[in-house]
Amino acid sequence: MFIHLLGKRCNRGVEGGIDAGKIERTRNAGVPLMLQSRAQKSAVFRFSPAGLSQAARRDQAPWWETFQMAGDATRFDCKVAIITGGAGGIGAATARLITARGGRVAIADIAFDRAQVLASELPGALAIALDLESETSTEAMIAKTVQHFGRLDVLHNNAALLGPDIAQADGDIEHMDTALWDRTFAVNVRGTMIACRAALPHLRATRGNIVNTVSNLALQGHVIQAAYSSSKAAIIQLTRAIAASHGKAGVRCNALAPGMTMTPALREAFPPALRQVVEDETLRDQLGDPEDIAEAAAFLASDAARNITGQVLVCDGGGASHVPGLSGFRTFFS
Ligand SMILES: NC(=O)c1ccc[n+]([C@@H]2O[C@H](COP(=O)([O-])OP(=O)(O)OC[C@H]3O[C@@H](n4cnc5c(N)ncnc54)[C@H](O)[C@@H]3O)[C@@H](O)[C@H]2O)c1
């Protein structure tokens, strides 16, 4: 059993609120203690009796001097995250999760109405109208966030050019419409690059990080969505380039590759017969939900992933981890 005592207050950096009596009572009862700082600046550090009340200072036993504070590195207390496409299926789940873990989120989306509705439900959240195809709009997203919150810790590039019409028009290269290819790269690659470029000075200041959402389609060939999958593959290389150029400045950059994820939009639009094909190739007993992808995004964005950068985390229920034809083998042996 651990007792959590919250010591620091957001944005003030002052010690306060430590219940020294509770510490002593708990210690006497032989219960291990974890003192948790709201700021989560460091996961483990020495505890100084000087910061404690008179009551606690009375006890100068050596354990005070060697006491270590362990924080929860998955939390976002005092941190600010932008989530592009934050009004969509996976983006909204991620905005909810980061807020639940103590962060404040900017929900940036071309669907501004939906972003506003979600922001009204989440404490401290800000809705921003964003069109990733516009350089001005994308740069303004970063500026508005920093102006509103005073800092930026996480840029989560989650938005993409999607939808049934787009997916249907995006087939193989021989039949590719140049305008669709250009628009896909304008939103997905150019938009992501501009957002990263504008965010990097602020992320350097906070030793923050970037999480770029790509796709399992960026890692393997398919008969569908050549423009989309190529654009996501380009984002993987952009991810590695940023990780390499900005790692020494304390900025991490990772990519997250979801497999087919049952968002409301996909549930409605994806043909059930094809959904079954994907389910058969998935090692888990169900397709991922938006909350599953949100967990992976929040992990990469948190200090829990502080030693991970320049990587692609595949979050697809094992779909991309096995030899081709697994489903046929399963049928044969059953
Ligand atoms: N759902 C899946 O199966 C799946 C699989 C692999 C990867 N992904 C990736 O996950 C991310 C989220 O996808 P989702 O399934 O939640 O989709 P979604 O359609 O539910 O959400 C996407 C959001 O992006 C916004 N958006 C679109 N164009 C924009 C623009 N120009 N400017 C700003 N916002 C814009 C949309 O309004 C929408 O709210 C995307 O990058 C997608 O490629 C999803």
PDBQT file of the ligand as one rigid body, heavy atoms in Angstrom, charges set to zero:
ROOT
HETATM    1  N1  LIG A 401      -8.960   4.429 -37.298  1.00  0.00    +0.000 N 
HETATM    2  C1  LIG A 401      -8.043   3.638 -37.858  1.00  0.00    +0.000 C 
HETATM    3  O1  LIG A 401      -8.306   2.481 -38.171  1.00  0.00    +0.000 OA
HETATM    4  C2  LIG A 401      -6.643   4.142 -38.096  1.00  0.00    +0.000 A 
HETATM    5  C3  LIG A 401      -5.670   3.213 -38.496  1.00  0.00    +0.000 A 
HETATM    6  C4  LIG A 401      -4.366   3.651 -38.713  1.00  0.00    +0.000 A 
HETATM    7  C5  LIG A 401      -4.063   4.986 -38.519  1.00  0.00    +0.000 A 
HETATM    8  N2  LIG A 401      -5.034   5.870 -38.144  1.00  0.00    +0.000 N 
HETATM    9  C6  LIG A 401      -4.640   7.269 -37.963  1.00  0.00    +0.000 C 
HETATM   10  O2  LIG A 401      -5.105   7.733 -36.726  1.00  0.00    +0.000 OA
HETATM   11  C7  LIG A 401      -5.338   9.139 -36.803  1.00  0.00    +0.000 C 
HETATM   12  C8  LIG A 401      -6.729   9.451 -36.293  1.00  0.00    +0.000 C 
HETATM   13  O3  LIG A 401      -7.659   8.787 -37.114  1.00  0.00    +0.000 OA
HETATM   14  P1  LIG A 401      -9.189   8.509 -36.697  1.00  0.00    +0.000 P 
HETATM   15  O4  LIG A 401      -9.480   7.128 -37.092  1.00  0.00    +0.000 OA
HETATM   16  O5  LIG A 401      -9.437   8.948 -35.320  1.00  0.00    +0.000 OA
HETATM   17  O6  LIG A 401      -9.930   9.446 -37.744  1.00  0.00    +0.000 OA
HETATM   18  P2  LIG A 401     -11.130  10.495 -37.579  1.00  0.00    +0.000 P 
HETATM   19  O7  LIG A 401     -11.624  10.772 -38.966  1.00  0.00    +0.000 OA
HETATM   20  O8  LIG A 401     -12.102  10.031 -36.564  1.00  0.00    +0.000 OA
HETATM   21  O9  LIG A 401     -10.372  11.768 -37.022  1.00  0.00    +0.000 OA
HETATM   22  C9  LIG A 401      -9.539  12.563 -37.829  1.00  0.00    +0.000 C 
HETATM   23  C10 LIG A 401      -9.723  14.002 -37.419  1.00  0.00    +0.000 C 
HETATM   24  O10 LIG A 401      -8.847  14.828 -38.211  1.00  0.00    +0.000 OA
HETATM   25  C11 LIG A 401      -9.562  16.004 -38.589  1.00  0.00    +0.000 C 
HETATM   26  N3  LIG A 401      -8.990  16.575 -39.805  1.00  0.00    +0.000 N 
HETATM   27  C12 LIG A 401      -9.080  16.100 -41.058  1.00  0.00    +0.000 A 
HETATM   28  N4  LIG A 401      -8.493  16.935 -41.917  1.00  0.00    +0.000 NA
HETATM   29  C13 LIG A 401      -7.998  17.960 -41.190  1.00  0.00    +0.000 A 
HETATM   30  C14 LIG A 401      -7.306  19.145 -41.507  1.00  0.00    +0.000 A 
HETATM   31  N5  LIG A 401      -6.994  19.465 -42.774  1.00  0.00    +0.000 N 
HETATM   32  N6  LIG A 401      -6.964  20.005 -40.505  1.00  0.00    +0.000 NA
HETATM   33  C15 LIG A 401      -7.284  19.712 -39.231  1.00  0.00    +0.000 A 
HETATM   34  N7  LIG A 401      -7.963  18.615 -38.862  1.00  0.00    +0.000 NA
HETATM   35  C16 LIG A 401      -8.319  17.739 -39.846  1.00  0.00    +0.000 A 
HETATM   36  C17 LIG A 401     -10.993  15.517 -38.798  1.00  0.00    +0.000 C 
HETATM   37  O11 LIG A 401     -11.923  16.585 -38.714  1.00  0.00    +0.000 OA
HETATM   38  C18 LIG A 401     -11.157  14.496 -37.691  1.00  0.00    +0.000 C 
HETATM   39  O12 LIG A 401     -11.720  15.066 -36.526  1.00  0.00    +0.000 OA
HETATM   40  C19 LIG A 401      -5.110   9.512 -38.266  1.00  0.00    +0.000 C 
HETATM   41  O13 LIG A 401      -3.807  10.015 -38.429  1.00  0.00    +0.000 OA
HETATM   42  C20 LIG A 401      -5.237   8.196 -38.999  1.00  0.00    +0.000 C 
HETATM   43  O14 LIG A 401      -4.523   8.180 -40.199  1.00  0.00    +0.000 OA
HETATM   44  C21 LIG A 401      -6.310   5.473 -37.916  1.00  0.00    +0.000 A 
ENDROOT
TORSDOF 0
